C-alpha cells in the first residue's frame, strides 16, 4: 500500500516503541544479575558473580531447578505420546461433529482460568495425597501440555497425504510397519515441536505448581515466585539470564539444524 | 468401553493401526481426572459448603466489595485488550509490509518474551515500574517528575499488556498477511483518499484477526493471577487473587468455589459469544 512519508515515519516510531516494550523486560534482567548489592534497584551497582554462585550452590535453588527439569522431561514424553495418539484419533474419526467436539474438549485446559483449575486440582490432590509429589506434578502439567501437542501434530496431519499409507500397505507393509516407516517420519516435525512446547509449558508453569507444591517438592517458578514475594534477591535475575541464554542456544541450534537439513 | 470401539474401527478402516476413538481415550481419561473432576468439585463445593444451597452466591452478589472486584476484573481485562489492539495493529501491519530480514527481526521481538520464564518477566516489570525503577528514573531525568506505577492498576495493565501482546499480534498478523493489498490500491485509484481506503477496505478485512486476538487476550486476562499478584496492590485486587485468598487464607471453599464458578461461567459465555465471530473468520478464509 503506498504510504505518505510521514505516515510511514509515525508507523515506524510506533513499532519501535512496541518492540522496545516487548523486549525491555527481558533485557533488563541481564544487568541486574551482576548486581553487587542485594537489591533490585535500577541501575545495578558494581559487578559480581555471587548470584550465579548462589543459584548453583544454594540447595533451595538447585533442587527446585532439578525438580523442574525432571517434571518437564517426564511431561514432555507423556504429553507427546498421549497428544499424538489423540491427534491421530481426531484426524481419522469419520464423524466430523464427534471429532470437533472431542478436539474442543481436549483444548479446554488452555482457556479454563488458571486459578480456578489450580484450586480444583489442589482440592482433589489434598484428598488423594498427591500434593508435593512428582506424580501429581506430572499429571497436572501433562493435561496442560496436551493441547499444544495436539495443535502441533494436527497441523502436520492435515497436510499429510493418507494415500502414502495405502501405498505402503499395498506393498505388503503391516499397519505398524507402515506407521513406523512412512507416517512417523513425515509427521516427526510436528511431534518434535509438540515435545518442545510440552517441555516449556511444564517448565514455565506456575499457577498450578504454586498450589500443589510443598516444602519437600517445589519447581523453579515456585521458588522464583516465593523469592520475589519474600525479598529483593538478584538470584532471580541470574536464573532468568541463565534460562534466557539456554533458550537462545536451543533455538539457535534448532535453526542451524533446520537450515542444514534443508540444504542437504 | 475401551474394548468396543477398536473392534468397530478396525472393521471399518482395516488399514489403520487402531480404531480412531480408542486413540483419544487415554488423553480423555486424563482430562476427566485432572480437569473435569476438579472443576466439578469446585462447582459442588460452591453449593454444598458449609451447607447445601445457594448461600455462597447470595453472599457473593450481596457483598459490595466482591462486586467492585468483579467489575474491576472486567475493567482491567477490557483496558488490557484495548491496549493490545491499539499497539498490535500497527505492529502486525508493519510485519506485512517490510522486507524479509526486517520481518524476521519484528517476529523475533514478539517471541523473545516467551524465552524468559513468565515469573521472571513479571519480576522484570517490578524492576521497571518500582518507585526507583527504570521508568521513573527516565521520567525524572527528562524533568517530568515521578509517577506511582507499582501497586497500582495502571502498573498491572502495563505488565499484563506486555505479557499478552504476542497473543494479539500473531493472529492479527496471520489475517493481515492474507489481505490482498491490491484491493486498497484499487480503492485509491478509484479516487479514495488513503484514510478512506483504509477505513472502508483494509480495516474491515482485518477485523476477523482483531476479534480472534481480542477474545483470546480478554479471556486470558480474566484469569490472570501472577502479574496482578506481583504488580498490583490492595486497591487493584482482581477476582483470581480474591478467590485464592478465600481458599488458602480463610479456608472457605464454598465462597472461593462460588467465585471460581463466576469466573468459569464468564469465560465460557464469552467463548460462546465469540464462536460466531470465529466462524465468520473461517468462512472469509475459504472465500479467499
Contacts between the chains, C-beta under 8 A, distances in Angstrom:
chain1	res1	chain2	res2	distance
A	1	B	97	7.1
A	1	B	181	5.2
A	1	B	184	4.8
A	1	B	185	7.0
A	1	B	197	7.9
A	1	B	202	7.4
A	2	B	185	7.4
A	2	B	188	7.1
A	3	B	194	7.5
A	4	B	194	6.9
A	7	B	194	7.4
A	11	B	90	5.5
A	11	B	93	7.4
A	11	B	94	6.1
A	12	B	94	7.5
A	14	B	87	7.6
A	14	B	90	4.7
A	14	B	91	7.4
A	15	B	90	6.1
A	15	B	91	5.3
A	15	B	94	4.6
A	15	B	106	7.2
A	17	B	87	8.0
A	18	B	87	4.9
A	18	B	88	7.7
A	18	B	90	7.5
A	18	B	91	4.7
A	18	B	165	7.5
A	19	B	91	7.6
A	19	B	106	6.9
A	19	B	109	4.3
A	21	B	87	7.3
A	21	B	162	5.9
A	21	B	165	7.7
A	22	B	109	5.0
A	22	B	110	6.3
A	22	B	112	6.8
A	22	B	113	5.8
A	22	B	162	6.6
A	22	B	165	6.3
A	22	B	166	7.7
A	23	B	109	5.4
A	23	B	112	5.3
A	23	B	113	7.4
A	24	B	124	7.9
A	24	B	128	6.9
A	24	B	134	7.9
A	25	B	113	7.1
A	25	B	116	7.9
A	25	B	121	5.2
A	25	B	124	3.7
A	25	B	125	5.7
A	25	B	128	6.4
A	25	B	162	6.3
A	26	B	112	5.4
A	26	B	113	6.0
A	26	B	115	6.9
A	26	B	116	4.9
A	26	B	121	6.8
A	26	B	124	6.9
A	28	B	124	5.2
A	28	B	127	5.6
A	28	B	128	6.1
A	28	B	134	6.5
A	29	B	116	6.7
A	29	B	120	6.2
A	29	B	123	7.5
A	29	B	124	5.1
A	29	B	127	7.7
A	32	B	127	6.2
A	40	B	123	7.7
A	40	B	126	6.8
A	40	B	127	5.3
A	40	B	130	7.4
A	41	B	130	7.5
A	41	B	132	4.9
A	41	B	133	7.9
A	42	B	127	5.6
A	42	B	128	7.6
A	42	B	132	7.1
A	42	B	133	5.6
A	42	B	134	4.9
A	42	B	137	6.6
A	43	B	137	7.8
A	82	B	26	5.1
A	82	B	27	4.6
A	82	B	30	6.6
A	83	B	27	6.6
A	85	B	23	4.5
A	85	B	24	7.3
A	85	B	26	6.3
A	85	B	27	6.9
A	86	B	23	6.3
A	86	B	24	4.5
A	86	B	26	7.5
A	86	B	27	4.0
A	86	B	28	7.7
A	88	B	20	7.3
A	88	B	23	5.1
A	89	B	20	4.5
A	89	B	21	6.2
A	89	B	22	7.0
A	89	B	23	3.1
A	89	B	24	3.9
A	90	B	20	7.6
A	90	B	24	6.3
A	91	B	20	7.7
A	92	B	13	6.9
A	92	B	16	5.8
A	92	B	20	4.0
A	92	B	23	7.8
A	93	B	20	4.5
A	93	B	21	6.8
A	94	B	12	7.6
A	94	B	20	7.5
A	98	B	21	7.8
A	102	B	24	5.7
A	102	B	28	7.3
A	105	B	28	7.3
A	105	B	31	6.6
A	106	B	24	7.3
A	106	B	27	5.9
A	106	B	28	7.1
A	106	B	31	6.2
A	108	B	31	7.7
A	108	B	35	6.7
A	109	B	31	7.4
A	109	B	35	5.5
A	111	B	219	5.8
A	111	B	267	6.2
A	111	B	271	6.5
A	112	B	35	6.8
A	112	B	39	7.1
A	112	B	223	7.7
A	112	B	264	7.0
A	112	B	267	7.2
A	113	B	222	6.2
A	113	B	223	2.7
A	113	B	240	6.7
A	113	B	260	7.7
A	113	B	263	4.8
A	113	B	264	6.7
A	113	B	267	5.9
A	114	B	223	5.2
A	114	B	224	7.8
A	114	B	225	5.6
A	114	B	240	7.5
A	115	B	223	6.3
A	115	B	225	4.8
A	115	B	240	4.1
A	115	B	243	5.7
A	115	B	244	5.9
A	115	B	260	7.4
A	115	B	263	7.6
A	116	B	39	7.2
A	116	B	42	6.4
A	116	B	223	7.0
A	116	B	243	7.3
A	116	B	260	4.1
A	116	B	263	5.4
A	116	B	264	5.7
A	117	B	35	6.5
A	117	B	38	6.6
A	117	B	39	7.1
A	119	B	42	6.6
A	119	B	243	6.8
A	119	B	244	7.2
A	119	B	247	5.3
A	119	B	256	6.5
A	119	B	260	6.3
A	120	B	35	8.0
A	120	B	37	8.0
A	120	B	38	2.9
A	120	B	39	5.2
A	120	B	41	5.6
A	120	B	42	4.6
A	120	B	260	7.4
A	121	B	34	6.5
A	121	B	38	4.8
A	122	B	247	7.7
A	123	B	38	6.4
A	123	B	41	5.0
A	123	B	42	7.1
A	123	B	45	7.3
A	123	B	253	7.0
A	124	B	34	8.0
A	124	B	37	6.1
A	124	B	38	4.9
A	124	B	41	6.0
A	139	B	30	7.0
A	139	B	33	7.6
A	139	B	34	5.4
A	140	B	34	5.8
A	142	B	30	6.5
A	142	B	34	7.8
A	143	B	30	5.3
A	143	B	31	6.0
A	143	B	34	4.4
A	143	B	35	5.7
A	146	B	27	5.6
A	146	B	30	7.4
A	146	B	31	7.7
A	150	B	27	7.9
A	165	B	15	6.2
A	165	B	16	7.7
A	166	B	15	6.3
A	169	B	15	5.1
A	175	B	15	6.5
A	175	B	16	6.6
A	175	B	17	4.4
A	176	B	17	6.0
A	178	B	15	7.7
A	179	B	17	5.4
A	200	B	114	7.9
A	203	B	117	7.5
A	204	B	117	5.0
A	204	B	118	5.7
A	206	B	118	6.4
A	206	B	119	5.5
A	206	B	226	5.8
A	207	B	225	5.4
A	207	B	226	6.8
A	220	B	117	7.6
A	221	B	117	6.1
A	221	B	118	7.4
A	221	B	119	4.9
A	224	B	117	7.1
A	224	B	119	4.6
A	224	B	120	6.3
A	224	B	123	7.2
A	225	B	119	5.4
A	225	B	226	7.2
A	225	B	230	7.9
A	228	B	119	7.3
A	228	B	122	7.8
A	228	B	123	5.1
A	228	B	126	7.0
A	228	B	230	6.3
A	229	B	230	7.3
A	236	B	120	6.5
A	236	B	123	5.4
A	237	B	120	7.8
A	237	B	123	7.5
A	239	B	120	6.9
A	240	B	116	5.6
A	240	B	117	6.8
A	240	B	120	3.6
A	240	B	123	7.2
A	240	B	124	7.4
A	243	B	115	7.7
A	243	B	116	6.2
A	243	B	117	5.6
A	243	B	120	6.9
A	244	B	115	5.6
A	244	B	116	5.0
A	247	B	115	4.2
A	247	B	116	7.6
A	248	B	115	6.5
A	251	B	115	7.4
